[in-house]
Amino acid sequence: MRSSRRRGRNLAALTALALAFAALVPVTASAAPAAAVEAAAVPSVVPQPVSQTNLTGSGFTLTAQTPVNVISSSDPDAAGVGAYLAGLLAPATGYTLPVTTTSQPTAQAIVLNPNGPSSLGAEGYTLNSTSTGVTLTAYGAQGLFRGVQTLRQLLPAAIESTTAKPGPWTVAPVQISDNPRYSYRGVMVDVARRYFPMAQLKRYIDQAATYKINTLHLHLTDDQGWRIAIGAIPSLTTIGASTQSGFTGGTTWYYTAAEYQEIVAYAKSRFMTVVPEIDGPGHTSAALASVANLNCNNNTISPYSGFDVGISLYCLSDAQHISNVSSFLTTVIDTVAAMTPGPYVHLGGDETPAATPTQYAAYVSAATSAATARGKTVMGWHQLGQSTIPANSIMQWWGDSDDRSSIGTSNETEDIQFVRNAVQQNAKFVMSPSDHAYLDMKYDSTTPYGLSWQGYVPLSKAYDWDPTTSTAKLNGTGSLVPADKIAGVEAALWADRAYAGSNQLPTSTSQFPEPYVYAEHMTYPRLPAIAEIGWSPQSTHNYTDFSRRLATHGPRWTAAGINYYAAPDVPWTSGGGTGGGAHNGVHTLATGTQALTVPKHGNNGAQLTTTALTGSNSQKWTFTEQSDGSYTLANVSTGLCVDVNAGSMSAGAAIIQWTCTGTTNQRWNVTAATGGGHTLTSVKSGLVITTASTGNNALVTQQPSSGSALQRWTIG
């Protein structure tokens, strides 16, 4: 077992510190060249449809009277898609569009027809938009819902705003025929290490659904927490849910049965299937702290709030304890399965360095028996394939290029051997290669959150892979998993390092942003890349074209308040958002010939200066627009953010670099200044960034706006 691979992270030497802290144009198969048509005129759809023909003409403009006609059908969910669409359009337009179920559509309408041919499949659709209206046709409600996600991308970016905007609201003229490459397109959220409140989890569901994600995998249990109430075993939440990575003392860090069912229902309303994961036989400290007889000495352990992995194991060393574990799993899986209408239960199975083959097999036998007895399809990490599994089980592959390079050699990794064994047992696979699809991997050295045990995963790497060669040799040949055994793809958002300054263990809970801030920064723009891999034909995959299309989504995310990472190799466009996102990207800030600079060997808290403009990394700042239209500025060299010392409201307070937290003392309104350049005004204090002089190594502070040239910055 590679005990430091998936959640990375062999931190045993730091465990004591962690515990001490814890108490605290025509487009068919390929896109037209970007130069052929103005980018603003080309509907930039993500994921790329199978067939897209961009038409001439003015498009269809919505008014307050535009009806949404849902054609009568036997599908009871079709009317709900119409109501969803009207609700989606209401905040930005201010319109309450009438939704009617009818056998005859009206003129100048949005028509949703769920009676299309069966050849469209469950999720396929056609969409035709002209000046006379929009018609969306599918074989049922699910296909209509996927088509609605495309329809919203044909409207101006400001349609994603939560407040009324002026419009006009014109749907681009286009003909689209579309259906998915894979039936399983998922995202995993690690709520065990970092508990996501209900509202934030629903927000994430809505965002993922925008890119046609249809599966929500919830990592509900781990060493750091148990997040699902099991009525027969209340200690799992009274004790097991009292910790997170870095936190102790919780009393509400779990989902009650009613809350979990609400999550399932909400996901279903977005045509998203929930996959609950009950991890084992490792990653079980929360259970071992809650249930005594799961331990070999029949005594509970202390709840764990640290950051290590590979530290726990159910007791499976004798018949009595195997029986105890089996009884426990039956109770838990019965309860969870009864609340989850979807077909899957995920049983974990990875990172168990202390388990013997016999012990591991005992867990797999007990867990799979409990799942199949409830009529559920078994899912598990690919390590589950080392033991006997039911036919048609789904293994989730998280291996990497190191594994692939070993295929066919005398030194094949055990993970490759587990895949071979699973294939022989007729397993299917969901592909989540950790060096491409793990959303907790840093983009680059400046990323404040996450880890880099797989190296950095910039957007281009998240896009540059093919599921059919995920278990092939490095030259793409000899795939171990046949193409017809690939169920789909999944992005994985682990959350054990969901704090700023994650290269080291945290020293304060103030380093932890709200879960959604972490989630959105690490997810966007990479989830749309993985969504396109799962939806679009492989023949359409082209990173240059993808990044061009994705660039127009930055203003959409800004309008929606999504705290995304402005990947520097994407030509982000302005307009449509609260601030337009015009400055997103990497820039220098110069006043005259001097540039805003991190002092040599500048540490956390170092006061910024101005020095001669050289364009070095210490003078480069990554601008990232926030939901209120302001920006954070992170230094390319250090990854730390421009901050007001101690959050001061006073004139003369030092402007420093500090661990990025996204708080108001790190947010700056960028405004064009009289006489040229821009001012950078603190959202918190209302004071502007000012250098002391035009001399070298002048100190930078915040001061009242005076119109001085020392407050005007050229964004280069």
Order of alpha helices (4+ residues) and beta strands (2+ residues): alpha-beta-beta-beta-beta-alpha-beta-beta-beta-beta-alpha-beta-beta-beta-alpha-beta-beta-beta-alpha-alpha-beta-alpha-alpha-beta-alpha-beta-beta-alpha-alpha-beta-alpha-alpha-beta-alpha-alpha-alpha-alpha-beta-beta-beta-beta-beta-beta-beta-beta-beta-beta-beta-beta-beta
